[in-house]
Amino acid sequence: MSDTTHELDVLKTTEAWAAEGRQLALATVIETWGSAPRPTGSHLVIDAEGNFEGSVSGGCVEGAVVAEAVDVIEAGEPRILEFGVADETAWRVGLSCGGRIRVYVEKVA
């Protein structure tokens, strides 16, 4: 499956979950530096219970994005999250080769 097809599937899931009345947040990779697991434009949709579909990174980063997204759903205010690590800790948090990413998290209206 191409990245474009994968992202369209995440957006379709977002539409379907919204139609079910779920409270949602959408996380989008807005910038990357160095090595990053997912390209700019990658999406992750999260509901208020912490269920999610898609990917913005992997490892501990994705878990942190899900937790922040639940807070965004409750507060209603968008956030920009930045994750970056030194090479020696990169694998543990899911950013190989010391990459950094910025993720925009917004509540879906």
Biopython code that builds the backbone (N, CA, C, O; Angstrom):
import numpy as np
from Bio.PDB.StructureBuilder import StructureBuilder

atoms = [
    (1, "MET", "N", (0.844, -1.167, 0.000)),
    (1, "MET", "CA", (0.000, 0.000, 0.000)),
    (1, "MET", "C", (0.895, 1.238, 0.000)),
    (1, "MET", "O", (1.834, 1.323, 0.791)),
    (2, "SER", "N", (0.611, 2.189, -0.876)),
    (2, "SER", "CA", (1.407, 3.405, -0.932)),
    (2, "SER", "C", (1.079, 4.299, 0.256)),
    (2, "SER", "O", (0.038, 4.151, 0.895)),
    (3, "ASP", "N", (2.004, 5.245, 0.545)),
    (3, "ASP", "CA", (1.764, 6.193, 1.635)),
    (3, "ASP", "C", (0.492, 6.989, 1.385)),
    (3, "ASP", "O", (-0.270, 7.235, 2.321)),
    (4, "THR", "N", (0.244, 7.397, 0.136)),
    (4, "THR", "CA", (-0.940, 8.174, -0.186)),
    (4, "THR", "C", (-2.203, 7.369, 0.098)),
    (4, "THR", "O", (-3.152, 7.899, 0.676)),
    (5, "THR", "N", (-2.232, 6.112, -0.295)),
    (5, "THR", "CA", (-3.388, 5.255, -0.034)),
    (5, "THR", "C", (-3.592, 5.086, 1.458)),
    (5, "THR", "O", (-4.723, 5.151, 1.940)),
    (6, "HIS", "N", (-2.506, 4.868, 2.202)),
    (6, "HIS", "CA", (-2.591, 4.714, 3.650)),
    (6, "HIS", "C", (-3.195, 5.961, 4.288)),
    (6, "HIS", "O", (-4.057, 5.850, 5.159)),
    (7, "GLU", "N", (-2.751, 7.158, 3.862)),
    (7, "GLU", "CA", (-3.254, 8.402, 4.446)),
    (7, "GLU", "C", (-4.717, 8.610, 4.105)),
    (7, "GLU", "O", (-5.473, 9.108, 4.939)),
    (8, "LEU", "N", (-5.136, 8.243, 2.904)),
    (8, "LEU", "CA", (-6.547, 8.352, 2.547)),
    (8, "LEU", "C", (-7.388, 7.420, 3.407)),
    (8, "LEU", "O", (-8.505, 7.775, 3.785)),
    (9, "ASP", "N", (-6.873, 6.230, 3.724)),
    (9, "ASP", "CA", (-7.586, 5.298, 4.600)),
    (9, "ASP", "C", (-7.765, 5.888, 5.988)),
    (9, "ASP", "O", (-8.833, 5.741, 6.581)),
    (10, "VAL", "N", (-6.742, 6.555, 6.523)),
    (10, "VAL", "CA", (-6.835, 7.173, 7.845)),
    (10, "VAL", "C", (-7.895, 8.268, 7.822)),
    (10, "VAL", "O", (-8.684, 8.381, 8.761)),
    (11, "LEU", "N", (-7.925, 9.070, 6.768)),
    (11, "LEU", "CA", (-8.922, 10.138, 6.679)),
    (11, "LEU", "C", (-10.328, 9.564, 6.514)),
    (11, "LEU", "O", (-11.288, 10.131, 7.035)),
    (12, "LYS", "N", (-10.460, 8.455, 5.800)),
    (12, "LYS", "CA", (-11.768, 7.789, 5.694)),
    (12, "LYS", "C", (-12.199, 7.256, 7.056)),
    (12, "LYS", "O", (-13.372, 7.344, 7.417)),
    (13, "THR", "N", (-11.251, 6.702, 7.812)),
    (13, "THR", "CA", (-11.557, 6.230, 9.162)),
    (13, "THR", "C", (-12.015, 7.406, 10.026)),
    (13, "THR", "O", (-12.965, 7.280, 10.799)),
    (14, "THR", "N", (-11.339, 8.545, 9.893)),
    (14, "THR", "CA", (-11.721, 9.751, 10.640)),
    (14, "THR", "C", (-13.164, 10.123, 10.342)),
    (14, "THR", "O", (-13.936, 10.398, 11.260)),
    (15, "GLU", "N", (-13.535, 10.135, 9.068)),
    (15, "GLU", "CA", (-14.917, 10.450, 8.675)),
    (15, "GLU", "C", (-15.906, 9.453, 9.260)),
    (15, "GLU", "O", (-16.958, 9.835, 9.771)),
    (16, "ALA", "N", (-15.559, 8.168, 9.180)),
    (16, "ALA", "CA", (-16.455, 7.124, 9.681)),
    (16, "ALA", "C", (-16.635, 7.235, 11.195)),
    (16, "ALA", "O", (-17.755, 7.148, 11.698)),
    (17, "TRP", "N", (-15.531, 7.427, 11.920)),
    (17, "TRP", "CA", (-15.625, 7.542, 13.376)),
    (17, "TRP", "C", (-16.408, 8.786, 13.775)),
    (17, "TRP", "O", (-17.181, 8.743, 14.732)),
    (18, "ALA", "N", (-16.221, 9.891, 13.061)),
    (18, "ALA", "CA", (-16.974, 11.118, 13.347)),
    (18, "ALA", "C", (-18.465, 10.888, 13.125)),
    (18, "ALA", "O", (-19.294, 11.374, 13.895)),
    (19, "ALA", "N", (-18.806, 10.143, 12.064)),
    (19, "ALA", "CA", (-20.208, 9.835, 11.777)),
    (19, "ALA", "C", (-20.835, 8.974, 12.878)),
    (19, "ALA", "O", (-22.048, 9.004, 13.084)),
    (20, "GLU", "N", (-19.997, 8.208, 13.582)),
    (20, "GLU", "CA", (-20.478, 7.397, 14.708)),
    (20, "GLU", "C", (-20.650, 8.227, 15.977)),
    (20, "GLU", "O", (-21.131, 7.726, 16.993)),
    (21, "GLY", "N", (-20.256, 9.494, 15.913)),
    (21, "GLY", "CA", (-20.401, 10.369, 17.061)),
    (21, "GLY", "C", (-19.222, 10.353, 18.022)),
    (21, "GLY", "O", (-19.315, 10.899, 19.121)),
    (22, "ARG", "N", (-18.116, 9.736, 17.626)),
    (22, "ARG", "CA", (-16.942, 9.706, 18.493)),
    (22, "ARG", "C", (-16.292, 11.089, 18.554)),
    (22, "ARG", "O", (-16.301, 11.828, 17.570)),
    (23, "GLN", "N", (-15.733, 11.432, 19.704)),
    (23, "GLN", "CA", (-14.922, 12.634, 19.828)),
    (23, "GLN", "C", (-13.519, 12.267, 19.366)),
    (23, "GLN", "O", (-12.954, 11.266, 19.806)),
    (24, "LEU", "N", (-12.957, 13.090, 18.469)),
    (24, "LEU", "CA", (-11.713, 12.723, 17.796)),
    (24, "LEU", "C", (-10.679, 13.837, 17.796)),
    (24, "LEU", "O", (-10.997, 15.020, 17.913)),
    (25, "ALA", "N", (-9.426, 13.409, 17.658)),
    (25, "ALA", "CA", (-8.325, 14.315, 17.338)),
    (25, "ALA", "C", (-7.586, 13.719, 16.148)),
    (25, "ALA", "O", (-7.537, 12.502, 15.969)),
    (26, "LEU", "N", (-7.015, 14.602, 15.344)),
    (26, "LEU", "CA", (-6.214, 14.179, 14.202)),
    (26, "LEU", "C", (-4.802, 14.714, 14.397)),
    (26, "LEU", "O", (-4.601, 15.915, 14.580)),
    (27, "ALA", "N", (-3.833, 13.815, 14.357)),
    (27, "ALA", "CA", (-2.420, 14.179, 14.464)),
    (27, "ALA", "C", (-1.799, 14.088, 13.074)),
    (27, "ALA", "O", (-2.012, 13.115, 12.351)),
    (28, "THR", "N", (-1.033, 15.108, 12.709)),
    (28, "THR", "CA", (-0.412, 15.176, 11.389)),
    (28, "THR", "C", (1.063, 15.536, 11.535)),
    (28, "THR", "O", (1.404, 16.490, 12.235)),
    (29, "VAL", "N", (1.942, 14.774, 10.874)),
    (29, "VAL", "CA", (3.360, 15.120, 10.845)),
    (29, "VAL", "C", (3.496, 16.373, 9.985)),
    (29, "VAL", "O", (3.158, 16.359, 8.801)),
    (30, "ILE", "N", (3.997, 17.469, 10.591)),
    (30, "ILE", "CA", (4.116, 18.728, 9.847)),
    (30, "ILE", "C", (5.546, 19.054, 9.451)),
    (30, "ILE", "O", (5.773, 19.904, 8.590)),
    (31, "GLU", "N", (6.524, 18.378, 10.080)),
    (31, "GLU", "CA", (7.913, 18.649, 9.733)),
    (31, "GLU", "C", (8.777, 17.491, 10.219)),
    (31, "GLU", "O", (8.511, 16.901, 11.266)),
    (32, "THR", "N", (9.813, 17.174, 9.448)),
    (32, "THR", "CA", (10.781, 16.150, 9.859)),
    (32, "THR", "C", (12.183, 16.665, 9.601)),
    (32, "THR", "O", (12.404, 17.476, 8.701)),
    (33, "TRP", "N", (13.132, 16.186, 10.401)),
    (33, "TRP", "CA", (14.554, 16.465, 10.199)),
    (33, "TRP", "C", (15.283, 15.147, 10.310)),
    (33, "TRP", "O", (14.953, 14.327, 11.166)),
    (34, "GLY", "N", (16.252, 14.933, 9.471)),
    (34, "GLY", "CA", (17.034, 13.707, 9.545)),
    (34, "GLY", "C", (16.173, 12.491, 9.237)),
    (34, "GLY", "O", (15.262, 12.549, 8.411)),
    (35, "SER", "N", (16.471, 11.410, 9.901)),
    (35, "SER", "CA", (15.747, 10.166, 9.686)),
    (35, "SER", "C", (14.465, 10.165, 10.512)),
    (35, "SER", "O", (14.506, 10.350, 11.729)),
    (36, "ALA", "N", (13.329, 9.955, 9.853)),
    (36, "ALA", "CA", (12.038, 9.887, 10.541)),
    (36, "ALA", "C", (11.248, 8.721, 9.956)),
    (36, "ALA", "O", (11.264, 8.514, 8.743)),
    (37, "PRO", "N", (10.551, 7.950, 10.808)),
    (37, "PRO", "CA", (9.835, 6.765, 10.338)),
    (37, "PRO", "C", (8.683, 7.050, 9.373)),
    (37, "PRO", "O", (8.378, 6.213, 8.523)),
    (38, "ARG", "N", (8.035, 8.220, 9.488)),
    (38, "ARG", "CA", (6.891, 8.544, 8.638)),
    (38, "ARG", "C", (7.123, 9.911, 7.993)),
    (38, "ARG", "O", (7.696, 10.798, 8.626)),
    (39, "PRO", "N", (6.691, 10.094, 6.761)),
    (39, "PRO", "CA", (6.915, 11.366, 6.073)),
    (39, "PRO", "C", (5.950, 12.463, 6.533)),
    (39, "PRO", "O", (4.934, 12.195, 7.174)),
    (40, "THR", "N", (6.298, 13.700, 6.186)),
    (40, "THR", "CA", (5.406, 14.829, 6.414)),
    (40, "THR", "C", (4.056, 14.511, 5.767)),
    (40, "THR", "O", (3.995, 13.972, 4.662)),
    (41, "GLY", "N", (2.978, 14.855, 6.474)),
    (41, "GLY", "CA", (1.633, 14.589, 5.968)),
    (41, "GLY", "C", (1.029, 13.299, 6.494)),
    (41, "GLY", "O", (-0.151, 13.038, 6.264)),
    (42, "SER", "N", (1.806, 12.492, 7.189)),
    (42, "SER", "CA", (1.272, 11.249, 7.767)),
    (42, "SER", "C", (0.281, 11.592, 8.878)),
    (42, "SER", "O", (0.449, 12.577, 9.596)),
    (43, "HIS", "N", (-0.765, 10.753, 9.005)),
    (43, "HIS", "CA", (-1.844, 11.029, 9.958)),
    (43, "HIS", "C", (-2.058, 9.892, 10.940)),
    (43, "HIS", "O", (-1.764, 8.729, 10.665)),
    (44, "LEU", "N", (-2.588, 10.281, 12.108)),
    (44, "LEU", "CA", (-3.035, 9.351, 13.135)),
    (44, "LEU", "C", (-4.330, 9.931, 13.680)),
    (44, "LEU", "O", (-4.351, 11.077, 14.129)),
    (45, "VAL", "N", (-5.411, 9.157, 13.649)),
    (45, "VAL", "CA", (-6.676, 9.604, 14.238)),
    (45, "VAL", "C", (-6.841, 8.888, 15.576)),
    (45, "VAL", "O", (-6.565, 7.694, 15.694)),
    (46, "ILE", "N", (-7.295, 9.637, 16.582)),
    (46, "ILE", "CA", (-7.418, 9.114, 17.938)),
    (46, "ILE", "C", (-8.792, 9.485, 18.468)),
    (46, "ILE", "O", (-9.254, 10.608, 18.263)),
    (47, "ASP", "N", (-9.463, 8.533, 19.163)),
    (47, "ASP", "CA", (-10.731, 8.887, 19.799)),
    (47, "ASP", "C", (-10.516, 9.145, 21.284)),
    (47, "ASP", "O", (-9.419, 8.942, 21.803)),
    (48, "ALA", "N", (-11.567, 9.592, 21.964)),
    (48, "ALA", "CA", (-11.461, 9.996, 23.371)),
    (48, "ALA", "C", (-11.082, 8.842, 24.296)),
    (48, "ALA", "O", (-10.611, 9.078, 25.409)),
    (49, "GLU", "N", (-11.279, 7.599, 23.856)),
    (49, "GLU", "CA", (-10.911, 6.429, 24.664)),
    (49, "GLU", "C", (-9.479, 5.972, 24.394)),
    (49, "GLU", "O", (-9.004, 5.024, 25.020)),
    (50, "GLY", "N", (-8.788, 6.636, 23.468)),
    (50, "GLY", "CA", (-7.414, 6.268, 23.163)),
    (50, "GLY", "C", (-7.269, 5.253, 22.045)),
    (50, "GLY", "O", (-6.159, 4.789, 21.782)),
    (51, "ASN", "N", (-8.366, 4.895, 21.375)),
    (51, "ASN", "CA", (-8.275, 4.030, 20.196)),
    (51, "ASN", "C", (-7.685, 4.868, 19.061)),
    (51, "ASN", "O", (-7.956, 6.065, 18.969)),
    (52, "PHE", "N", (-6.882, 4.246, 18.201)),
    (52, "PHE", "CA", (-6.264, 5.011, 17.120)),
    (52, "PHE", "C", (-6.098, 4.172, 15.864)),
    (52, "PHE", "O", (-6.140, 2.942, 15.887)),
    (53, "GLU", "N", (-5.908, 4.892, 14.772)),
    (53, "GLU", "CA", (-5.685, 4.293, 13.453)),
    (53, "GLU", "C", (-4.695, 5.182, 12.724)),
    (53, "GLU", "O", (-4.800, 6.408, 12.781)),
    (54, "GLY", "N", (-3.736, 4.575, 12.041)),
    (54, "GLY", "CA", (-2.740, 5.323, 11.294)),
    (54, "GLY", "C", (-1.408, 5.323, 12.018)),
    (54, "GLY", "O", (-1.195, 4.541, 12.945)),
    (55, "SER", "N", (-0.500, 6.215, 11.585)),
    (55, "SER", "CA", (0.823, 6.273, 12.206)),
    (55, "SER", "C", (1.491, 7.610, 11.916)),
    (55, "SER", "O", (1.433, 8.120, 10.797)),
    (56, "VAL", "N", (2.128, 8.167, 12.946)),
    (56, "VAL", "CA", (2.936, 9.367, 12.752)),
    (56, "VAL", "C", (4.401, 9.113, 13.072)),
    (56, "VAL", "O", (5.256, 9.938, 12.750)),
    (57, "SER", "N", (4.702, 7.978, 13.705)),
    (57, "SER", "CA", (6.095, 7.680, 14.015)),
    (57, "SER", "C", (6.280, 6.220, 14.375)),
    (57, "SER", "O", (6.771, 5.441, 13.558)),
    (58, "GLY", "N", (5.905, 5.842, 15.559)),
    (58, "GLY", "CA", (6.129, 4.497, 16.067)),
    (58, "GLY", "C", (6.725, 4.578, 17.453)),
    (58, "GLY", "O", (7.067, 5.661, 17.927)),
    (59, "GLY", "N", (6.850, 3.448, 18.097)),
    (59, "GLY", "CA", (7.478, 3.389, 19.411)),
    (59, "GLY", "C", (6.811, 4.275, 20.438)),
    (59, "GLY", "O", (5.599, 4.488, 20.404)),
    (60, "CYS", "N", (7.609, 4.788, 21.347)),
    (60, "CYS", "CA", (7.108, 5.626, 22.438)),
    (60, "CYS", "C", (6.539, 6.946, 21.938)),
    (60, "CYS", "O", (5.657, 7.518, 22.577)),
    (61, "VAL", "N", (7.030, 7.437, 20.804)),
    (61, "VAL", "CA", (6.521, 8.688, 20.256)),
    (61, "VAL", "C", (5.035, 8.562, 19.967)),
    (61, "VAL", "O", (4.259, 9.450, 20.317)),
    (62, "GLU", "N", (4.636, 7.481, 19.341)),
    (62, "GLU", "CA", (3.227, 7.310, 19.008)),
    (62, "GLU", "C", (2.359, 7.252, 20.270)),
    (62, "GLU", "O", (1.270, 7.825, 20.299)),
    (63, "GLY", "N", (2.836, 6.567, 21.305)),
    (63, "GLY", "CA", (2.108, 6.518, 22.569)),
    (63, "GLY", "C", (1.943, 7.902, 23.179)),
    (63, "GLY", "O", (0.884, 8.230, 23.714)),
    (64, "ALA", "N", (2.990, 8.710, 23.098)),
    (64, "ALA", "CA", (2.919, 10.075, 23.623)),
    (64, "ALA", "C", (1.936, 10.923, 22.827)),
    (64, "ALA", "O", (1.218, 11.739, 23.405)),
    (65, "VAL", "N", (1.893, 10.743, 21.508)),
    (65, "VAL", "CA", (0.957, 11.487, 20.665)),
    (65, "VAL", "C", (-0.480, 11.100, 21.017)),
    (65, "VAL", "O", (-1.348, 11.969, 21.100)),
    (66, "VAL", "N", (-0.740, 9.816, 21.224)),
    (66, "VAL", "CA", (-2.085, 9.363, 21.593)),
    (66, "VAL", "C", (-2.503, 10.005, 22.915)),
    (66, "VAL", "O", (-3.622, 10.504, 23.034)),
    (67, "ALA", "N", (-1.612, 9.997, 23.910)),
    (67, "ALA", "CA", (-1.931, 10.587, 25.212)),
    (67, "ALA", "C", (-2.216, 12.086, 25.081)),
    (67, "ALA", "O", (-3.168, 12.589, 25.678)),
    (68, "GLU", "N", (-1.406, 12.793, 24.316)),
    (68, "GLU", "CA", (-1.616, 14.234, 24.108)),
    (68, "GLU", "C", (-2.923, 14.486, 23.354)),
    (68, "GLU", "O", (-3.625, 15.458, 23.632)),
    (69, "ALA", "N", (-3.247, 13.613, 22.403)),
    (69, "ALA", "CA", (-4.467, 13.779, 21.616)),
    (69, "ALA", "C", (-5.709, 13.674, 22.494)),
    (69, "ALA", "O", (-6.674, 14.412, 22.290)),
    (70, "VAL", "N", (-5.697, 12.769, 23.462)),
    (70, "VAL", "CA", (-6.837, 12.648, 24.381)),
    (70, "VAL", "C", (-7.003, 13.963, 25.151)),
    (70, "VAL", "O", (-8.127, 14.415, 25.369)),
    (71, "ASP", "N", (-5.892, 14.573, 25.562)),
    (71, "ASP", "CA", (-5.952, 15.878, 26.234)),
    (71, "ASP", "C", (-6.491, 16.961, 25.293)),
    (71, "ASP", "O", (-7.267, 17.816, 25.719)),
    (72, "VAL", "N", (-6.090, 16.932, 24.032)),
    (72, "VAL", "CA", (-6.568, 17.905, 23.048)),
    (72, "VAL", "C", (-8.083, 17.760, 22.863)),
    (72, "VAL", "O", (-8.787, 18.762, 22.747)),
    (73, "ILE", "N", (-8.582, 16.539, 22.834)),
    (73, "ILE", "CA", (-10.029, 16.318, 22.701)),
    (73, "ILE", "C", (-10.751, 16.968, 23.875)),
    (73, "ILE", "O", (-11.768, 17.635, 23.685)),
    (74, "GLU", "N", (-10.235, 16.777, 25.083)),
    (74, "GLU", "CA", (-10.864, 17.336, 26.280)),
    (74, "GLU", "C", (-10.782, 18.860, 26.322)),
    (74, "GLU", "O", (-11.766, 19.531, 26.632)),
    (75, "ALA", "N", (-9.600, 19.405, 26.008)),
    (75, "ALA", "CA", (-9.374, 20.849, 26.114)),
    (75, "ALA", "C", (-9.889, 21.620, 24.901)),
    (75, "ALA", "O", (-10.287, 22.779, 25.017)),
    (76, "GLY", "N", (-9.877, 20.970, 23.735)),
    (76, "GLY", "CA", (-10.318, 21.625, 22.512)),
    (76, "GLY", "C", (-9.282, 22.519, 21.862)),
    (76, "GLY", "O", (-9.550, 23.112, 20.817)),
    (77, "GLU", "N", (-8.089, 22.631, 22.463)),
    (77, "GLU", "CA", (-7.035, 23.482, 21.932)),
    (77, "GLU", "C", (-5.983, 22.644, 21.204)),
    (77, "GLU", "O", (-5.502, 21.653, 21.754)),
    (78, "PRO", "N", (-5.618, 23.026, 19.972)),
    (78, "PRO", "CA", (-4.590, 22.278, 19.249)),
    (78, "PRO", "C", (-3.219, 22.441, 19.889)),
    (78, "PRO", "O", (-2.984, 23.385, 20.643)),
    (79, "ARG", "N", (-2.318, 21.516, 19.585)),
    (79, "ARG", "CA", (-0.952, 21.545, 20.099)),
    (79, "ARG", "C", (0.014, 21.128, 19.012)),
    (79, "ARG", "O", (-0.325, 20.352, 18.119)),
    (80, "ILE", "N", (1.216, 21.653, 19.101)),
    (80, "ILE", "CA", (2.312, 21.185, 18.254)),
    (80, "ILE", "C", (3.285, 20.463, 19.173)),
    (80, "ILE", "O", (3.768, 21.028, 20.154)),
    (81, "LEU", "N", (3.563, 19.221, 18.846)),
    (81, "LEU", "CA", (4.471, 18.394, 19.630)),
    (81, "LEU", "C", (5.762, 18.216, 18.850)),
    (81, "LEU", "O", (5.737, 18.053, 17.630)),
    (82, "GLU", "N", (6.881, 18.247, 19.544)),
    (82, "GLU", "CA", (8.168, 18.018, 18.886)),
    (82, "GLU", "C", (8.903, 16.903, 19.608)),
    (82, "GLU", "O", (9.000, 16.889, 20.835)),
    (83, "PHE", "N", (9.415, 15.974, 18.823)),
    (83, "PHE", "CA", (10.162, 14.845, 19.355)),
    (83, "PHE", "C", (11.499, 14.778, 18.651)),
    (83, "PHE", "O", (11.557, 14.794, 17.421)),
    (84, "GLY", "N", (12.573, 14.702, 19.417)),
    (84, "GLY", "CA", (13.910, 14.575, 18.855)),
    (84, "GLY", "C", (14.796, 13.890, 19.879)),
    (84, "GLY", "O", (14.652, 14.111, 21.082)),
    (85, "VAL", "N", (15.698, 13.073, 19.409)),
    (85, "VAL", "CA", (16.540, 12.325, 20.330)),
    (85, "VAL", "C", (17.956, 12.237, 19.813)),
    (85, "VAL", "O", (18.212, 12.375, 18.617)),
    (86, "ALA", "N", (18.862, 12.007, 20.726)),
    (86, "ALA", "CA", (20.252, 11.754, 20.368)),
    (86, "ALA", "C", (20.365, 10.337, 19.816)),
    (86, "ALA", "O", (19.538, 9.479, 20.123)),
    (87, "ASP", "N", (21.386, 10.095, 19.005)),
    (87, "ASP", "CA", (21.554, 8.783, 18.372)),
    (87, "ASP", "C", (21.517, 7.630, 19.366)),
    (87, "ASP", "O", (20.956, 6.579, 19.055)),
    (88, "GLU", "N", (22.100, 7.794, 20.557)),
    (88, "GLU", "CA", (22.184, 6.669, 21.489)),
    (88, "GLU", "C", (20.836, 6.258, 22.075)),
    (88, "GLU", "O", (20.700, 5.143, 22.578)),
    (89, "THR", "N", (19.827, 7.151, 22.018)),
    (89, "THR", "CA", (18.507, 6.788, 22.559)),
    (89, "THR", "C", (17.448, 6.653, 21.463)),
    (89, "THR", "O", (16.285, 6.369, 21.748)),
    (90, "ALA", "N", (17.851, 6.854, 20.235)),
    (90, "ALA", "CA", (16.888, 6.909, 19.131)),
    (90, "ALA", "C", (16.044, 5.652, 19.001)),
    (90, "ALA", "O", (14.822, 5.747, 18.881)),
    (91, "TRP", "N", (16.659, 4.484, 19.022)),
    (91, "TRP", "CA", (15.909, 3.249, 18.804)),
    (91, "TRP", "C", (14.873, 3.013, 19.889)),
    (91, "TRP", "O", (13.794, 2.487, 19.614)),
    (92, "ARG", "N", (15.189, 3.396, 21.114)),
    (92, "ARG", "CA", (14.281, 3.151, 22.235)),
    (92, "ARG", "C", (12.958, 3.901, 22.071)),
    (92, "ARG", "O", (11.912, 3.379, 22.458)),
    (93, "VAL", "N", (12.977, 5.101, 21.513)),
    (93, "VAL", "CA", (11.742, 5.868, 21.360)),
    (93, "VAL", "C", (11.163, 5.814, 19.955)),
    (93, "VAL", "O", (10.137, 6.441, 19.691)),
    (94, "GLY", "N", (11.789, 5.088, 19.059)),
    (94, "GLY", "CA", (11.207, 4.893, 17.734)),
    (94, "GLY", "C", (11.672, 5.850, 16.663)),
    (94, "GLY", "O", (11.099, 5.861, 15.574)),
    (95, "LEU", "N", (12.695, 6.659, 16.927)),
    (95, "LEU", "CA", (13.250, 7.537, 15.894)),
    (95, "LEU", "C", (14.664, 7.077, 15.590)),
    (95, "LEU", "O", (15.611, 7.433, 16.292)),
    (96, "SER", "N", (14.797, 6.293, 14.548)),
    (96, "SER", "CA", (16.112, 5.763, 14.202)),
    (96, "SER", "C", (17.022, 6.876, 13.695)),
    (96, "SER", "O", (16.552, 7.835, 13.083)),
    (97, "CYS", "N", (18.302, 6.753, 13.943)),
    (97, "CYS", "CA", (19.344, 7.652, 13.438)),
    (97, "CYS", "C", (19.191, 9.092, 13.911)),
    (97, "CYS", "O", (19.629, 10.014, 13.224)),
    (98, "GLY", "N", (18.579, 9.299, 15.069)),
    (98, "GLY", "CA", (18.532, 10.630, 15.646)),
    (98, "GLY", "C", (17.592, 11.596, 14.965)),
    (98, "GLY", "O", (17.789, 12.806, 15.077)),
    (99, "GLY", "N", (16.586, 11.124, 14.270)),
    (99, "GLY", "CA", (15.635, 12.004, 13.602)),
    (99, "GLY", "C", (14.802, 12.812, 14.577)),
    (99, "GLY", "O", (14.730, 12.502, 15.766)),
    (100, "ARG", "N", (14.172, 13.860, 14.050)),
    (100, "ARG", "CA", (13.250, 14.678, 14.833)),
    (100, "ARG", "C", (11.989, 14.895, 14.008)),
    (100, "ARG", "O", (12.034, 14.955, 12.779)),
    (101, "ILE", "N", (10.856, 15.011, 14.712)),
    (101, "ILE", "CA", (9.600, 15.279, 14.021)),
    (101, "ILE", "C", (8.786, 16.303, 14.800)),
    (101, "ILE", "O", (8.928, 16.433, 16.016)),
    (102, "ARG", "N", (7.924, 17.033, 14.078)),
    (102, "ARG", "CA", (6.919, 17.903, 14.697)),
    (102, "ARG", "C", (5.561, 17.395, 14.254)),
    (102, "ARG", "O", (5.349, 17.078, 13.083)),
    (103, "VAL", "N", (4.631, 17.322, 15.223)),
    (103, "VAL", "CA", (3.303, 16.777, 14.967)),
    (103, "VAL", "C", (2.254, 17.782, 15.443)),
    (103, "VAL", "O", (2.294, 18.238, 16.586)),
    (104, "TYR", "N", (1.325, 18.120, 14.565)),
    (104, "TYR", "CA", (0.217, 19.015, 14.906)),
    (104, "TYR", "C", (-0.974, 18.150, 15.294)),
    (104, "TYR", "O", (-1.385, 17.270, 14.538)),
    (105, "VAL", "N", (-1.529, 18.407, 16.488)),
    (105, "VAL", "CA", (-2.665, 17.630, 16.976)),
    (105, "VAL", "C", (-3.842, 18.592, 17.150)),
    (105, "VAL", "O", (-3.741, 19.594, 17.858)),
    (106, "GLU", "N", (-4.962, 18.268, 16.489)),
    (106, "GLU", "CA", (-6.146, 19.125, 16.553)),
    (106, "GLU", "C", (-7.400, 18.303, 16.778)),
    (106, "GLU", "O", (-7.493, 17.156, 16.343)),
    (107, "LYS", "N", (-8.361, 18.899, 17.461)),
    (107, "LYS", "CA", (-9.652, 18.252, 17.669)),
    (107, "LYS", "C", (-10.413, 18.304, 16.354)),
    (107, "LYS", "O", (-10.380, 19.311, 15.647)),
    (108, "VAL", "N", (-11.099, 17.214, 16.031)),
    (108, "VAL", "CA", (-11.911, 17.159, 14.812)),
    (108, "VAL", "C", (-13.299, 17.662, 15.164)),
    (108, "VAL", "O", (-13.959, 17.135, 16.060)),
    (109, "ALA", "N", (-13.735, 18.697, 14.441)),
    (109, "ALA", "CA", (-15.054, 19.306, 14.707)),
    (109, "ALA", "C", (-16.169, 18.470, 14.111)),
    (109, "ALA", "O", (-17.341, 18.826, 14.235)),
]
sb = StructureBuilder()
sb.init_structure("model")
sb.init_model(0)
sb.init_chain("A")
sb.init_seg("    ")
for serial, (resi, resn, name, xyz) in enumerate(atoms, 1):
    if name == "N":
        sb.init_residue(resn, " ", resi, " ")
    sb.init_atom(name, np.array(xyz, "f"), 0.0, 1.0, " ", f" {name:<3s}", serial, name[0])
structure = sb.get_structure()
